[in-house]
């Protein structure tokens, strides 16, 4: 499946690349230090205009969706803990977040845009 999209290609600076890299690092670190996910989403929203019109914009959109879908998955998982399937939902959410971080980071390292889908 082709995961590339084609956005306008404005020049990309090292500082812009560092922002995307920082957010992937913060998202990955959230498995050890949960609050780093909050820092990541703050960076995404504060710096979103800085990457607009570049291939990095697709990564910011990917990272933002990853955060909000993960929050939704965690909430659903916590609610479902009372009926004993919440643990499975939380585990599936964790695996999905890991998948999204790895997939996005690999596309970033290859210098590619990433489609803004669920997978």
N, C-alpha and C positions, 0 to 999 in steps of 0.2 A: 504494500500500500504506500503510495506517495504521500508524505506528510509535509511537503513543502508548499508554501503559498508564495505569491508574488506581490510584494508590496513595493511602493516606490523606493528606489535605491539611492538615498542620499548618502554622502560620505559618512563613515563611522569613525569616531575618534577612539583612542585607547581608553579615555575616561568613560565613555559610554559603554564600552565592553566591560570595563571594571565594575560598573554598576550592575550589569546583568550577572556577572560572575559573583559579585557580593551577595546578590539575592539567592542564587543557587546555593552558595555556602551557608547562608543563614537558614535556608529551608532545610538543608541537610543537617545542620547543627541542632535543629529543633528536636531531633530525636534524643539528644542529650540534654539540651537546654531549651525547653519548650517555648520560652518567651522570645527566642530568636525568630520564630515564625512571625510574631507580631512586628518585630523590627523589619523583617523582610517585606511585609505588606506595606508598612509605612514608607520604606524606600521606594517600592513600586509606585505608590500613589504620589509621593512628593516629586519623583523624578520622571514620571510618565511622559511629560512634555519634552524632556531632554532626548528621548529616543524616537519620538514621533517621526514617521516618514522614513525610517531605516528598517533594515531587516531585524534589528534588535527589538523593535516594537512588538513583533510576534512573540518574542520570549517574555516580555513584560505581561502581555495578555495571558500567556500560558501560565506564568507564575501566579498571577492574580486569580485565575480560575482554579488553579491547584489549591491555593489557600482557602477560598470560599467553599469549594466542594468538600475539602477536608473538614472544615468547620461543620458543615452540614452532616457529613458522615459521622463525626464525633458526637454531635448532638443526638442523632438518630440512634447510634450505638449505645449511648448512655441511657436514653429513654428505654431502649429495648433490653437493658440489663435486667429489668424486673421480670421479663419473660424468658430469660436465660439465653437469648440469641444475640444479645448486645455485644458479647465478647467476640463473636464471629464477625459482626459488622465492624467493630473497632479494628480487628485484625485485618479484615479486607481493606478498610480505609487506609491503614498503615502501609500495606503492600502497594496499594494504588498510588499513594503519595511517593513512595520510593521509586516506583516505575516512572512517574511523571518527572521527578527530579533527574533521574538517570537519562531518560529519553531527551529531555530538554537540554541538559548539560552536554550530552553527546552531539546534538544538533548544533548547539552553540560553539562547541570546540571545532566542529567541522565548518563553521562559518555559514550555516544554513538557517533559513527561516524555519519556523515550526508551525504546522497547522494548529488551529485553535480548537480542536475537537476534544472529546472526552478521553480518548486514548491516544 
